[in-house]
Amino acid sequence: MPSMKTLQQVEPRTPIEALPYDIVQPGSYYVTGPLFSTNHGIRIFSGDVTVDLMGHTITGVNNANFHGIHAVANDVTSLRNIVIRNGGVAEFGNGVYLQNVAGGSVRDMTVSQNAGVGISIQRTAFISRSVIVENNAVTENGGSGISVSTIGDATANHSHIIRNNAVSGNGVNGIIVAFARGVLVDGNVVGPQVAGTNDTFGLRGLTSQSTFIRNVEYGNSNGYSFVSTADTRGPTVTTSGQLSTNGVDVHPWANFSR
């Protein structure tokens, strides 16, 4: 009878045993244990890459110039199919920074206490599109918790999904979508962000033609949301106690604020 194949035979994977670590070839990579870096964490220069942190956390020194996991596309083409999952990133610049990524996901991560943005999807050249960010805990980062932003053409940054994340204690906005298109922000729980600036909101949309629905916000001192008229959002329900049946409070796509 044929022998059973090992996981390594079924899905060949490359270990990441020390930081900083640069990925320059497609493939599946995994972190072997808790790792520390005084420089970058993991940089990705190739498409078709999966990074599995295997439940471990990588930690930096809170230098804003050194990012935890950074997908670094050039100015000619986007990186395609980048997957980050199952672990933690703490005390870097940006925690998880996907720059010009077309297709991918960030799932089941704890991203905390980074100097900059917790999870950043940014278009700086070419195209950023179709990244799913879901089931992450994003807390106590110096910038916004989750950010989708664009330098240049907003139409080249589109079709992302930000869903089912727990976001709290960040220095600016909980979740911000700025100058993008068709981003769905759905079902997130956004706790209090750190007070102190007029830019601190639970949810924020800036001329992004995106959709904000079914989110729960509480305790943000500068307001639930600032979503421009270029975006779409469900009604904001602030009613205490049992919801009424006036046709607004029970709207299936409502956002809830307390």
C-alpha positions as CSV (number, residue, x, y, z in Angstrom):
1,M,0.0,0.0,0.0
2,P,1.3,3.5,-0.7
3,S,2.6,5.4,2.3
4,M,0.9,8.5,3.6
5,K,2.5,11.8,2.5
6,T,3.7,14.3,5.1
7,L,2.5,17.9,5.2
8,Q,5.8,19.0,3.8
9,Q,5.3,16.6,0.8
10,V,1.7,17.8,0.2
11,E,2.5,21.5,0.6
12,P,6.3,22.2,0.5
13,R,7.0,25.1,2.9
14,T,10.0,27.2,3.8
15,P,10.8,27.9,7.5
16,I,11.4,31.5,8.7
17,E,13.8,31.0,11.6
18,A,15.2,34.5,12.0
19,L,14.4,38.2,11.2
20,P,14.7,40.2,9.1
21,Y,13.7,37.9,6.3
22,D,13.1,38.7,2.6
23,I,10.9,36.5,0.5
24,V,11.9,36.7,-3.2
25,Q,10.3,33.5,-4.6
26,P,6.7,32.3,-4.7
27,G,5.8,29.7,-2.2
28,S,4.5,28.9,1.3
29,Y,6.5,30.1,4.3
30,Y,6.0,29.5,8.0
31,V,7.4,31.1,11.2
32,T,9.1,28.6,13.5
33,G,8.7,30.4,16.8
34,P,8.5,33.9,18.4
35,L,10.9,36.1,16.5
36,F,12.5,39.5,17.3
37,S,14.0,42.1,14.9
38,T,15.8,45.4,15.3
39,N,15.2,46.0,11.6
40,H,12.4,44.9,9.3
41,G,10.3,41.8,10.0
42,I,9.3,39.9,6.9
43,R,9.4,41.6,3.5
44,I,7.7,40.1,0.4
45,F,9.0,40.9,-3.1
46,S,7.2,38.1,-5.0
47,G,3.6,37.3,-5.8
48,D,1.9,34.0,-4.9
49,V,3.2,34.0,-1.3
50,T,1.6,32.6,1.8
51,V,3.0,33.5,5.3
52,D,1.7,31.4,8.1
53,L,2.8,32.6,11.5
54,M,1.8,29.3,13.1
55,G,0.3,31.1,16.2
56,H,3.6,33.0,16.9
57,T,4.3,36.7,17.2
58,I,7.0,38.6,15.5
59,T,8.2,41.7,17.5
60,G,10.2,44.8,16.6
61,V,11.5,47.9,18.3
62,N,8.8,50.5,17.4
63,N,10.8,52.1,14.7
64,A,8.4,53.7,12.2
65,N,10.7,52.9,9.3
66,F,10.7,49.1,9.9
67,H,7.4,47.3,9.1
68,G,6.3,43.9,10.5
69,I,5.2,42.2,7.3
70,H,5.6,44.4,4.2
71,A,4.5,43.3,0.7
72,V,6.8,45.6,-1.4
73,A,5.7,45.9,-5.0
74,N,7.6,47.8,-7.6
75,D,6.2,50.6,-9.7
76,V,5.5,48.4,-12.7
77,T,3.3,45.6,-11.5
78,S,1.3,44.6,-8.4
79,L,2.1,41.6,-6.3
80,R,-0.7,39.0,-6.7
81,N,-2.0,36.5,-4.2
82,I,-0.4,37.5,-0.9
83,V,-1.8,35.7,2.1
84,I,-0.9,36.5,5.7
85,R,-2.4,34.4,8.5
86,N,-2.5,33.0,12.0
87,G,-0.3,35.0,14.3
88,G,0.8,38.3,15.8
89,V,2.8,41.4,14.7
90,A,3.8,43.9,17.4
91,E,6.1,46.9,17.9
92,F,7.1,47.6,14.3
93,G,6.3,50.7,12.2
94,N,3.2,49.5,10.3
95,G,2.2,46.1,11.4
96,V,1.0,44.5,8.2
97,Y,1.6,46.7,5.2
98,L,0.3,45.6,1.8
99,Q,1.6,48.0,-0.9
100,N,0.2,47.5,-4.4
101,V,-1.2,44.0,-3.8
102,A,-3.8,42.6,-6.2
103,G,-5.6,39.7,-4.5
104,G,-4.9,38.3,-1.1
105,S,-5.9,38.2,2.5
106,V,-5.0,39.0,6.1
107,R,-6.8,36.6,8.5
108,D,-6.7,35.6,12.1
109,M,-4.0,38.0,13.1
110,T,-3.4,40.0,16.3
111,V,-1.7,43.3,15.3
112,S,-0.9,45.5,18.2
113,Q,1.3,48.2,19.6
114,N,2.9,49.2,16.3
115,A,4.1,52.8,15.9
116,G,2.1,53.3,12.7
117,V,-1.0,51.7,11.1
118,G,-2.0,48.3,12.3
119,I,-3.1,46.9,8.9
120,S,-2.5,49.1,5.8
121,I,-3.6,48.5,2.3
122,Q,-2.1,51.2,0.1
123,R,-1.9,52.0,-3.5
124,T,1.2,54.0,-4.4
125,A,1.5,52.9,-8.1
126,F,-0.2,50.5,-10.5
127,I,-3.1,48.6,-8.8
128,S,-4.2,47.6,-5.4
129,R,-7.4,45.4,-5.3
130,S,-9.3,42.5,-3.9
131,V,-7.7,42.1,-0.5
132,I,-9.8,40.5,2.3
133,V,-9.1,41.6,5.9
134,E,-11.1,39.6,8.3
135,N,-11.2,38.0,11.8
136,N,-8.3,40.1,13.1
137,A,-7.7,41.9,16.4
138,V,-6.2,45.3,15.8
139,T,-5.3,47.2,19.0
140,E,-3.2,49.9,20.5
141,N,-1.4,51.0,17.3
142,G,-0.1,54.5,17.0
143,G,-1.9,55.3,13.7
144,S,-5.3,54.0,12.5
145,G,-6.2,50.4,13.2
146,I,-7.1,49.4,9.6
147,S,-6.4,51.8,6.7
148,V,-7.2,51.6,2.9
149,S,-5.5,54.6,1.2
150,T,-4.3,55.8,-2.2
151,I,-1.5,58.0,-3.5
152,G,-2.6,59.0,-7.0
153,D,-5.5,57.4,-8.9
154,A,-8.2,56.4,-6.5
155,T,-9.9,54.2,-9.1
156,A,-6.8,51.9,-9.0
157,N,-7.5,51.0,-5.4
158,H,-10.7,49.0,-5.1
159,S,-12.8,46.0,-4.3
160,H,-11.4,45.2,-0.8
161,I,-13.4,43.6,2.0
162,I,-12.9,44.7,5.7
163,R,-15.0,42.3,7.7
164,N,-15.5,40.9,11.2
165,N,-12.5,42.6,12.8
166,A,-12.2,43.8,16.4
167,V,-10.5,47.2,16.4
168,S,-9.8,49.4,19.5
169,G,-7.3,51.6,21.3
170,N,-5.6,52.9,18.2
171,G,-4.2,56.4,17.9
172,V,-6.3,57.8,15.1
173,N,-9.2,56.2,13.3
174,G,-10.5,52.7,14.0
175,I,-11.1,51.9,10.3
176,I,-10.5,54.5,7.5
177,V,-11.1,54.2,3.8
178,A,-9.6,57.1,1.9
179,F,-9.8,57.7,-1.8
180,A,-10.5,54.2,-2.9
181,R,-13.5,52.6,-4.7
182,G,-15.9,49.8,-3.8
183,V,-14.5,48.8,-0.4
184,L,-17.0,46.9,1.8
185,V,-16.7,47.6,5.5
186,D,-19.0,45.1,7.1
187,G,-19.6,43.6,10.6
188,N,-16.7,45.0,12.4
189,V,-16.6,45.8,16.2
190,V,-14.9,49.2,16.7
191,G,-14.2,50.0,20.4
192,P,-12.8,53.3,21.7
193,Q,-9.8,54.7,19.9
194,V,-7.4,56.9,21.7
195,A,-8.8,60.4,22.2
196,G,-6.8,63.5,21.4
197,T,-7.4,64.7,17.8
198,N,-10.3,65.8,15.8
199,D,-9.5,63.0,13.3
200,T,-10.3,60.2,15.8
201,F,-13.4,58.3,14.6
202,G,-14.7,54.8,14.9
203,L,-15.2,54.6,11.1
204,R,-14.1,57.1,8.5
205,G,-14.7,57.3,4.7
206,L,-13.2,60.0,2.6
207,T,-14.4,60.2,-1.0
208,S,-14.1,56.5,-1.5
209,Q,-17.4,55.4,-3.0
210,S,-17.4,52.5,-0.5
211,T,-20.1,50.9,1.7
212,F,-20.2,50.8,5.5
213,I,-22.8,48.4,6.9
214,R,-23.6,46.3,10.1
215,N,-20.7,47.7,12.1
216,V,-20.8,48.2,15.9
217,E,-19.1,51.2,17.4
218,Y,-18.8,52.4,21.0
219,G,-17.0,54.9,23.1
220,N,-15.3,57.0,20.4
221,S,-15.1,60.5,21.9
222,N,-15.0,62.4,18.6
223,G,-18.0,60.7,17.1
224,Y,-19.1,57.4,15.5
225,S,-18.1,58.2,12.0
226,F,-17.3,60.7,9.4
227,V,-18.3,59.2,6.1
228,S,-18.5,61.4,3.0
229,T,-21.5,61.7,0.8
230,A,-19.4,59.9,-1.9
231,D,-19.8,56.7,0.2
232,T,-22.9,54.6,1.2
233,R,-23.7,53.6,4.7
234,G,-26.6,52.0,6.5
235,P,-28.4,54.2,9.1
236,T,-26.6,54.8,12.3
237,V,-28.7,53.5,15.3
238,T,-28.0,55.1,18.6
239,T,-31.1,54.1,20.5
240,S,-30.6,52.8,24.0
241,G,-32.1,49.5,25.1
242,Q,-34.6,47.6,23.0
243,L,-34.7,48.8,19.4
244,S,-38.0,50.1,18.2
245,T,-39.8,49.1,15.0
246,N,-40.0,52.5,13.3
247,G,-38.4,51.2,10.1
248,V,-35.0,52.7,10.8
249,D,-33.7,51.2,14.0
250,V,-34.4,47.7,12.7
251,H,-32.9,48.3,9.3
252,P,-31.0,45.1,8.3
253,W,-27.9,47.1,7.2
254,A,-27.8,49.5,10.1
255,N,-24.6,50.5,11.9
256,F,-24.9,50.6,15.7
257,S,-23.3,53.3,17.9
258,R,-23.4,53.6,21.7
